[in-house]
């Protein structure tokens, strides 16, 4: 049976443990060898946390930065022809 994480404000991951908010997630990652977590970029920058490049839909790896996040905000999430406005 295929498991899916789904979507919500709190995702029910099929494996692993979670933490509440940026502090909870980063705390769990720090305590778990080999762990990977997701926090906001500004939180990672402020706390001098390591982070990775992200592969976009075009297959290019983008380095997370204030500039790349700002550029992404300028792009529509859904094309205007999709019916979402």
Legacy VTK file of the C-alpha trace (Angstrom):
# vtk DataFile Version 3.0
C-alpha trace
ASCII
DATASET POLYDATA
POINTS 85 float
0.000 0.000 0.000
1.361 3.411 -0.956
1.555 5.927 1.878
1.106 9.650 1.320
1.894 12.512 3.647
-1.103 14.571 2.528
-1.335 18.279 3.199
-2.453 20.417 6.093
-0.950 22.888 8.539
0.496 19.817 10.280
1.524 17.005 7.933
1.147 13.380 9.044
4.471 11.987 7.787
4.506 8.196 7.345
7.747 7.858 9.334
10.000 9.835 11.658
9.263 12.366 14.357
8.347 16.008 14.186
8.664 19.158 16.183
6.436 22.154 16.717
7.580 25.199 14.772
11.100 26.122 13.722
12.528 25.677 17.225
10.960 22.254 17.700
12.079 20.971 14.310
15.634 22.307 14.659
15.852 20.837 18.168
14.855 17.383 16.902
17.321 17.593 13.990
20.177 18.583 16.301
19.432 15.595 18.573
19.111 13.024 15.756
22.259 11.966 13.865
21.718 12.104 10.082
18.367 13.881 10.431
16.935 16.262 7.847
14.350 18.895 8.689
12.569 21.883 7.208
12.598 25.336 8.801
12.072 28.823 7.415
15.102 30.277 5.624
15.260 33.367 7.839
15.316 31.108 10.928
18.167 29.048 9.458
20.129 32.197 8.588
19.592 33.823 11.990
20.686 30.639 13.766
23.612 29.894 11.437
22.147 26.503 10.491
23.419 24.587 7.462
21.001 24.257 4.559
20.936 22.750 1.076
20.195 23.918 -2.451
16.690 23.096 -3.694
15.902 21.584 -7.092
13.191 23.592 -8.851
10.612 22.462 -11.420
13.051 23.306 -14.253
15.614 20.884 -12.790
17.967 23.669 -11.688
19.427 23.731 -8.178
18.744 27.062 -6.468
20.683 28.246 -3.423
18.239 29.473 -0.775
18.781 33.179 -0.176
16.703 36.249 0.487
17.124 37.094 -3.209
15.959 33.684 -4.476
12.967 33.683 -2.107
12.026 37.203 -3.202
12.333 36.176 -6.865
10.127 33.126 -6.261
7.456 35.326 -4.694
7.244 37.244 -7.957
6.285 34.093 -9.874
2.638 32.991 -10.045
1.957 29.706 -8.266
-0.722 28.790 -10.795
-0.682 29.996 -14.393
-3.492 32.459 -15.085
-4.919 29.943 -17.577
-5.381 27.307 -14.847
-8.568 28.859 -13.446
-6.955 29.760 -10.095
-6.929 33.518 -9.485
LINES 1 86
85 0 1 2 3 4 5 6 7 8 9 10 11 12 13 14 15 16 17 18 19 20 21 22 23 24 25 26 27 28 29 30 31 32 33 34 35 36 37 38 39 40 41 42 43 44 45 46 47 48 49 50 51 52 53 54 55 56 57 58 59 60 61 62 63 64 65 66 67 68 69 70 71 72 73 74 75 76 77 78 79 80 81 82 83 84
